[in-house]
Structure formats: C-alpha cells, structure tokens
C-alpha cells in the first residue's frame, strides 16, 4: 500500500475525483445559467405576446372601418384602374386582419379562454366545398380538386374552429406551392368519423422537421425567408383538432408535396327542425336585421350598408 505504484494510483484517482467534482459543479452552473436564460427568454416572449395581443385588440376596430368602406367602394367604383387600387388595399387589409385574428386566437388558447365548443348544425360536405370554392376565386392560377364519398352529411360542429382548420391548411398549400399546381381536398365520411385529406404538389417538408411544424411560431427551414408565414396557423389547427377529439397527421416528401389528414369524430347528425320565430307585425314591411355591436362607428356603418333593411342596433348582449 505504500509502494510507488500505489501512490501513483492514489494520485490518479485523486485527480480523476477532482476533475469529476470540478466538471459536476461546472455543468451544474451551466445548467443554472441556461435555466435563468430560458426564464428570461420566456418572460420576454410573454411580454411580446402580451404587447401584440393588446395592439391587436386596438387595431381590430380601425381595421374593420377600413375593410368595410373599401369593400363598398370596390362594388361602386366604375373606373378599372381605381378599382384595382382599391382591391389591392382590400387584399392587404384582409391579410392584416387575418394576422390579427390569429394572434388573438393564440392568446385565447394560451389563456384557456377559447376552449369551449359552440356547435351548429351544418352540412359538412357543402361547408367544405364552399370554402374550397372561395379559394378558387382568389387563387385562380391554381387547380383545385374537391371530392367526397357522400353528397351530403349533417353534423354538429363548431363552424368557426372547423373553418379555421380547413382554411389554414389550404392556405398553407397555396402559399408553398407553385402556380398551376394542383391542390386536392377530400371529405370522406363513415359511421363514426369524418376524414379530411388535403394534398398539394408543393415544396414539401423535411422529415426531421415534420414533428415540429405544429409548435407555436415554428417555421420550416424550407419556407423561412422566401414565403410569407407566421408559424401560428398549424399550431391553431392542431389545437382545434384536439379540442374536438380528433387527430391530425402529415406526410411529406421534399419536392413532391405534402398531405395533411384530419380525422374528426362525428357529433350529432340527425336533422333538426329549426325553431319557429313568432311573427311580429310592423308598419315597415322591410325585413328586419338586429345589429349587435359595441362599437358605435362599426354599428353605424353596418346599418348604412344594410340600408335596404329595417335595422335595430343594440350595443351589448343585455340590451
């Protein structure tokens, strides 16, 4: 135990133990710094999201007062050049409006205040077909193919969230595919589920990035810098699909395109007899429209647009 070789071994063990202790505390300190840095980053992101949300709330009203009058002017403008300029303003205002609503939706989801489903009785086949038709009118350079295994199917669905799911996926297909590309949408219904399939022949998503695309604010490396995007759309899609007890899958190959498959369980389905509203005698024979809007400017503008109708304005739900 007191030989030269024994002492050499003792010193080697002591050196190894010292190195291990030094490395342990170095890693511990490094992890602490990373945790502090992560907390600071999350705090900064929280402040940023809070700021964006507050600004978005303030922008909604003036933006509505831009979109509404411009829409009216477009329909009345006879000069082709002037109408083209108005359509450009309208298009970009709608794009800004979509971004604002996406920011507000994310805020509501994070605060668990948008987790309630409000059901309406709809024909899901016609509902999806109308959305695709709307995209056809805007993206005239692309070819849209719509199909379904049934001609009609009545279900109970949250139309706002269902429309958000469909439009966000189709919008991504339009953004990340070339002109004259084909975008196919199918709705297949069985006894228990509705299967939505969205396919395009766009640029595709790398396999290693496919599990990440549904994270908030994530953007694929193939889309950053060359296409518009906020990294919010697919995050909302996944949240809304899961809220309705469904699932979403993606299959994609670089240069060949992407296929999104959404499976939602069927809720309801029996035809419902609409409630009969009692007739109210009025001296004015025009049809009546109730406008519920807390902003007086917007309420007045809606009343102006609907001047062919007899309008009643209420500024809150209690009224």
C-alpha positions as CSV (number, residue, x, y, z in Angstrom):
1,X,0.0,0.0,0.0
2,X,3.0,2.3,0.4
3,X,4.8,1.4,-2.8
4,X,5.5,3.9,-5.6
5,X,2.9,2.3,-7.9
6,X,0.3,2.5,-5.2
7,X,0.9,6.2,-4.7
8,X,0.7,6.8,-8.4
9,X,-2.7,5.1,-8.5
10,X,-3.8,7.2,-5.4
11,X,-2.8,10.4,-7.2
12,X,-4.5,9.3,-10.4
13,X,-7.7,8.5,-8.5
14,X,-7.5,11.8,-6.6
15,X,-7.0,13.7,-9.9
16,X,-10.0,11.9,-11.5
17,X,-12.2,12.6,-8.5
18,X,-11.1,16.3,-8.5
19,X,-11.8,16.6,-12.3
20,X,-15.2,14.9,-11.8
21,X,-16.1,17.3,-9.0
22,X,-15.0,20.3,-11.0
23,X,-16.9,19.1,-14.0
24,X,-20.0,18.4,-11.9
25,X,-20.1,21.9,-10.5
26,X,-19.3,23.4,-13.9
27,X,-22.2,21.6,-15.5
28,X,-24.5,22.5,-12.6
29,X,-23.5,26.2,-13.0
30,X,-24.0,25.9,-16.8
31,X,-27.5,24.4,-16.4
32,X,-28.4,27.1,-13.9
33,X,-27.3,29.8,-16.4
34,X,-29.3,28.1,-19.1
35,X,-32.4,27.9,-16.9
36,X,-32.1,31.6,-16.0
37,X,-31.6,32.5,-19.7
38,X,-34.6,30.3,-20.6
39,X,-36.7,32.0,-18.0
40,X,-35.7,35.4,-19.3
41,X,-36.5,34.4,-22.8
42,X,-39.9,33.0,-21.9
43,X,-40.6,36.2,-19.9
44,X,-39.6,38.3,-22.9
45,X,-41.7,36.2,-25.2
46,X,-44.6,36.6,-22.8
47,X,-44.3,40.4,-22.8
48,X,-44.0,40.4,-26.6
49,X,-47.2,38.2,-26.9
50,X,-49.0,40.4,-24.4
51,X,-48.0,43.5,-26.3
52,X,-49.0,42.0,-29.7
53,X,-52.3,41.0,-28.2
54,X,-53.1,44.4,-26.8
55,X,-52.1,46.1,-30.0
56,X,-54.2,43.6,-32.0
57,X,-57.3,44.4,-29.9
58,X,-56.7,48.1,-30.6
59,X,-56.2,47.5,-34.3
60,X,-59.4,45.5,-34.8
61,X,-61.9,48.4,-34.9
62,X,-60.0,50.8,-37.2
63,X,-59.1,47.9,-39.5
64,X,-62.8,47.0,-39.7
65,X,-63.6,50.6,-40.6
66,X,-61.0,50.3,-43.5
67,X,-62.2,46.9,-44.8
68,X,-65.9,47.8,-44.7
69,X,-65.9,51.1,-46.6
70,X,-63.3,49.8,-49.1
71,X,-65.5,46.8,-49.9
72,X,-68.3,49.2,-50.5
73,X,-66.2,51.4,-52.7
74,X,-65.0,48.5,-54.8
75,X,-68.6,47.5,-55.7
76,X,-69.4,51.0,-56.6
77,X,-66.2,52.1,-58.5
78,X,-66.6,52.0,-62.3
79,X,-63.0,53.1,-63.2
80,X,-61.0,49.9,-63.7
81,X,-57.7,51.4,-62.6
82,X,-59.2,52.9,-59.4
83,X,-61.0,49.6,-58.7
84,X,-57.7,47.7,-59.0
85,X,-56.0,50.0,-56.4
86,X,-59.0,49.6,-54.1
87,X,-58.8,45.8,-54.4
88,X,-55.1,46.0,-53.6
89,X,-55.9,47.9,-50.4
90,X,-58.7,45.5,-49.6
91,X,-56.5,42.4,-50.1
92,X,-53.7,43.7,-47.8
93,X,-56.2,44.8,-45.2
94,X,-57.7,41.4,-45.2
95,X,-54.2,39.8,-44.8
96,X,-53.5,42.1,-41.8
97,X,-56.9,41.3,-40.4
98,X,-56.1,37.5,-40.7
99,X,-52.8,38.0,-38.8
100,X,-54.5,40.0,-36.1
101,X,-57.2,37.3,-35.6
102,X,-54.5,34.6,-35.5
103,X,-52.7,36.5,-32.7
104,X,-55.8,36.9,-30.7
105,X,-56.8,33.2,-31.2
106,X,-53.4,32.1,-29.9
107,X,-53.8,34.4,-26.9
108,X,-57.2,32.9,-26.1
109,X,-55.9,29.4,-26.4
110,X,-52.9,30.1,-24.1
111,X,-55.3,31.6,-21.6
112,X,-57.7,28.6,-21.8
113,X,-60.5,31.1,-22.7
114,X,-61.1,29.7,-26.2
115,X,-61.6,26.0,-25.2
116,X,-65.4,25.9,-25.4
117,X,-67.0,24.4,-28.5
118,X,-70.1,26.1,-29.8
119,X,-72.0,23.7,-32.0
120,X,-74.1,24.5,-35.1
121,X,-76.0,22.0,-37.3
122,X,-74.3,22.0,-40.7
123,X,-73.9,20.0,-43.9
124,X,-70.1,19.3,-43.6
125,X,-69.8,18.4,-47.3
126,X,-71.3,21.6,-48.6
127,X,-69.5,23.6,-45.9
128,X,-66.1,22.4,-47.0
129,X,-67.0,22.7,-50.7
130,X,-67.9,26.4,-50.2
131,X,-64.5,27.1,-48.5
132,X,-62.6,25.5,-51.4
133,X,-64.7,27.5,-53.9
134,X,-63.7,30.7,-52.1
135,X,-60.0,29.8,-52.5
136,X,-60.6,29.0,-56.2
137,X,-61.9,32.6,-56.7
138,X,-58.8,34.0,-55.1
139,X,-56.0,31.7,-56.4
140,X,-57.2,31.4,-60.0
141,X,-53.8,30.3,-61.2
142,X,-54.0,27.0,-59.2
143,X,-56.1,24.0,-59.9
144,X,-58.4,22.8,-57.1
145,X,-59.9,19.4,-56.9
146,X,-62.7,18.6,-54.4
147,X,-64.3,15.2,-53.8
148,X,-66.4,13.4,-51.2
149,X,-67.7,9.9,-50.8
150,X,-71.2,11.3,-49.9
151,X,-73.3,14.1,-51.4
152,X,-74.4,15.4,-48.0
153,X,-73.9,14.8,-44.3
154,X,-75.4,16.8,-41.5
155,X,-73.3,17.0,-38.3
156,X,-73.0,19.2,-35.2
157,X,-69.7,21.2,-35.4
158,X,-68.1,24.4,-34.2
159,X,-68.1,26.2,-37.5
160,X,-65.6,28.8,-36.5
161,X,-63.0,26.3,-35.5
162,X,-63.7,23.9,-38.3
163,X,-63.4,26.7,-40.8
164,X,-60.1,27.7,-39.2
165,X,-58.8,24.2,-39.6
166,X,-59.7,23.9,-43.2
167,X,-58.7,27.4,-44.3
168,X,-55.3,27.3,-42.5
169,X,-54.3,24.0,-44.2
170,X,-55.5,25.1,-47.7
171,X,-53.8,28.5,-47.2
172,X,-50.5,26.8,-46.5
173,X,-50.9,24.6,-49.6
174,X,-51.5,27.8,-51.6
175,X,-48.5,29.6,-50.1
176,X,-46.0,26.8,-50.5
177,X,-46.9,25.5,-54.0
178,X,-46.1,27.0,-57.4
179,X,-48.6,28.5,-59.8
180,X,-50.5,25.9,-61.9
181,X,-50.0,23.4,-59.1
182,X,-52.9,21.1,-58.0
183,X,-54.5,21.2,-54.5
184,X,-56.8,18.4,-53.7
185,X,-59.3,18.4,-50.9
186,X,-61.4,15.3,-50.0
187,X,-64.1,14.7,-47.3
188,X,-64.8,11.0,-46.6
189,X,-67.5,10.1,-44.0
190,X,-68.1,6.8,-42.3
191,X,-70.3,5.8,-39.4
192,X,-68.0,7.3,-36.7
193,X,-65.6,9.7,-38.3
194,X,-65.1,12.4,-40.9
195,X,-61.7,12.2,-42.7
196,X,-60.4,15.4,-44.3
197,X,-57.4,15.0,-46.7
198,X,-55.5,18.0,-48.1
199,X,-52.8,17.3,-50.6
200,X,-50.6,19.6,-52.8
201,X,-47.5,19.2,-55.0
202,X,-45.5,21.9,-53.4
203,X,-42.0,22.1,-52.0
204,X,-42.6,19.6,-49.1
205,X,-41.3,19.5,-45.5
206,X,-38.1,17.7,-44.4
207,X,-38.8,14.5,-42.4
208,X,-36.8,15.7,-39.4
209,X,-39.0,18.9,-39.2
210,X,-42.4,17.3,-39.6
211,X,-42.9,16.6,-35.8
212,X,-42.1,20.3,-35.1
213,X,-44.4,22.1,-37.6
214,X,-47.4,22.1,-35.1
215,X,-45.4,24.0,-32.5
216,X,-46.2,27.7,-31.9
217,X,-44.2,30.1,-34.1
218,X,-42.2,27.3,-35.7
219,X,-41.4,27.7,-39.4
220,X,-39.7,25.1,-41.6
221,X,-36.2,25.8,-42.9
222,X,-37.6,25.4,-46.4
223,X,-40.0,28.3,-46.0
224,X,-38.1,30.9,-44.0
225,X,-37.1,33.9,-46.0
226,X,-38.8,33.0,-49.2
227,X,-42.5,32.8,-48.3
228,X,-44.9,34.6,-46.0
229,X,-45.8,32.9,-42.7
230,X,-46.1,33.5,-39.0
231,X,-45.8,29.9,-37.6
232,X,-49.3,30.2,-36.0
233,X,-51.6,28.6,-38.5
234,X,-50.7,24.9,-38.0
235,X,-50.4,25.4,-34.2
236,X,-54.1,26.6,-34.2
237,X,-55.1,23.7,-36.4
238,X,-53.7,21.1,-34.1
239,X,-55.2,22.8,-31.0
240,X,-58.6,23.0,-32.6
241,X,-58.5,19.4,-33.9
242,X,-57.5,18.1,-30.4
243,X,-60.3,20.2,-28.8
244,X,-62.8,18.3,-31.0
245,X,-61.4,14.9,-30.0
246,X,-59.7,14.4,-33.4
247,X,-56.2,13.8,-34.8
248,X,-54.0,15.2,-37.5
249,X,-51.2,13.6,-39.4
250,X,-48.7,14.9,-42.0
251,X,-46.9,13.0,-44.8
252,X,-44.5,15.0,-46.9
253,X,-41.6,14.5,-49.3
254,X,-39.2,17.3,-50.4
255,X,-40.1,18.4,-53.9
256,X,-43.1,16.1,-54.1
257,X,-45.7,17.8,-51.9
258,X,-47.5,17.4,-48.6
259,X,-50.6,15.6,-47.4
260,X,-52.4,16.6,-44.2
261,X,-55.0,14.1,-42.9
262,X,-57.5,15.3,-40.3
263,X,-59.8,12.8,-38.5
264,X,-62.8,14.2,-36.5
265,X,-65.4,12.2,-34.7
266,X,-69.0,12.7,-35.9
267,X,-71.1,14.7,-33.4
268,X,-74.9,14.7,-33.9
269,X,-76.2,14.1,-37.4
270,X,-80.0,13.9,-37.0
271,X,-81.9,16.5,-38.9
272,X,-83.2,19.2,-36.6
273,X,-86.4,21.2,-37.1
274,X,-85.5,24.9,-36.8
275,X,-87.3,26.8,-34.1
276,X,-90.2,28.9,-35.4
277,X,-89.8,32.6,-34.5
278,X,-93.1,34.4,-33.8
279,X,-94.2,36.9,-36.4
280,X,-94.2,40.5,-35.2
281,X,-96.4,42.9,-37.0
282,X,-94.6,46.0,-38.2
283,X,-95.7,49.0,-40.2
284,X,-92.4,48.8,-42.1
285,X,-92.7,45.7,-44.4
286,X,-88.9,45.5,-45.0
287,X,-87.1,42.6,-43.4
288,X,-85.6,43.3,-40.1
289,X,-81.9,43.0,-39.1
290,X,-80.7,43.1,-35.5
291,X,-77.1,44.6,-35.3
292,X,-75.3,43.8,-32.0
293,X,-72.0,45.7,-31.9
294,X,-70.3,47.5,-29.1
295,X,-68.5,50.0,-31.3
296,X,-70.8,52.8,-32.5
297,X,-68.8,53.6,-35.7
298,X,-68.9,50.0,-36.9
299,X,-72.6,49.6,-35.9
300,X,-73.5,52.8,-37.9
301,X,-71.5,51.6,-40.9
302,X,-73.2,48.2,-40.9
303,X,-76.6,50.0,-40.7
304,X,-75.5,52.1,-43.7
305,X,-74.5,49.0,-45.7
306,X,-77.9,47.4,-44.8
307,X,-79.9,50.4,-45.6
308,X,-82.3,48.3,-47.7
309,X,-83.4,46.6,-44.4
310,X,-85.1,47.9,-41.2
311,X,-82.2,47.8,-38.7
312,X,-82.3,47.7,-35.0
313,X,-79.0,48.4,-33.1
314,X,-78.0,47.0,-29.7
315,X,-74.6,47.8,-28.2
316,X,-74.4,44.8,-25.9
317,X,-75.9,41.4,-25.2
318,X,-78.0,42.7,-22.3
319,X,-79.7,45.4,-24.5
